[in-house]
Amino acid sequence: MKKLILIILIISYLFVSCSSSNTADNKTSSSNNKEILVLAAASLTDVLTELANNYKTETGTQVTFSFASSGALQSQIESGAPADIFFSAAQKQMDALQEKDIIDTNTRKDLLENKVVLIAPSNSKLNIKSFTDITNANVTKIGLGEPKSVPVGQYSEEILSNLSILDAVKQKAVYGSDVRNVLSWVEIGEVDTGIVYATDAKIAKDINIISEAPEGTHKKVIYPIAVIKSSQNKEEALKFIDYISNDKSIEIFKSYGFTVIQ
């Protein structure tokens, strides 16, 4: 009988010990579950997704994204949407947040440069060979980013204005909510041609790159990044910015067609 009681006591002790250990492990695991939220331009979708997967594998930190036009993201941040990092496709939107003291200016830096290109469906028979050809009568629909909130739309208007064809193009324009919207229209032949970033054209299917925007027709396409002042995860946010700025990540950016500013 005494032996039986002793066995029961030992089993009970082991059970409590294991339960306590599991609880402690769960607490430790929970404390190591770090996450940061990045609001980034739609043109960064593919490359940042790859980098975030690499980062999670190496550090365990989950990077969650909200991809949209830089203007739409700017408005969300101004309205108090939670975010740790803003990665814009243009200086304009970052400048606006800086003027309102919303970003940590000490963390702001220009990381990438892109190009603007004219594209058309691969099966197009419209004989478009340059930006000026899109004013031809046989071109009836031109995909552009919405210029009020989409940086590629702003660059597009600048290019078309400098080529003295903006008014003619506006009559045929179909405006997209972000650059990927315009890209998809061209891919499926919804529009005759469109203006997107070179990096988007690089990953697209069933399109041809007609021409890069002529030299001097628009401002440089610079991508600034910064930590949001209200972020509760500034340390982790800075670690991620450092990670995507290292040599390994730079090569990945280049593989997607970006120029890295160093």
C-alpha positions, 0 to 999 in steps of 0.5 A: 500500500505504501509503495502504491501511494509513493508511486502515485505521489511521484507520478503527480510530482512529475505531472506538475513539473511537466505542466510548469515546464510547458507553461514556462516554455509557452511564455518564453515562446510567446515572448519571442514572437515578434512582429512588425507592420510595414506599409509599402508601395505596391511595386515592392510587393514581390521583392519585400515578400521574399526578403520578409520570408528570409528575415523570418527564417533567420530571426523568427520575426514576422513582417506583415505588409500592407501594399497599396499606392504610396498616396493611399498609404500616406493617408492611412498613416495620417489617419492613425493607421498602425504602422512601424515602417513606411516604404514609399515609391516617391519622396512626395508622400514621405515629405508630407509625413515628415512635415507633419512630424509623423516619421522619425527623421533620424531613420529616414533614408533613400534606399532604391531607385526605379525606372518608368517604362511604356508597355503593351500586350505582347500580342499587340498589333498597334505598332507602338514604338515610343511614348509619342506613338500613344497619341496615334488614333489606333490607340484608344485606351492608355493605363495610367496610375491615378496621379493624385495618389499613385506616384507612377501616375505622377511621374507619367504626367510629368513625362507626358507633359514634357513630351507635350502630349499630356492633353491628348493622352488624358482623353484616352486615359484609364486610371488605376488605383496603383501600379499593379492595377495598371500592369494587370490591365496591360497583361490581359489586354484591357488597355492598349498600353500603360506606363509602369515601373521597370521592375513591374514590367520585369516580372510581368507576363504577356507584355512587351517593354516598348520604351524607357521614359526619355532621359530628363522627362521626369524626376528620379524615381526614389524610394525612401523608407522610415520608421513611424514615430508612433511605432511601438516596435522601433527597435525591431523596425530598425533591425528590419531596415538594416537587414534589407540594406545589407549586401545579401538583400541588395543583391535580391533588390537588384535581381528584381530590377531595382538600383540600390542607393548606397 
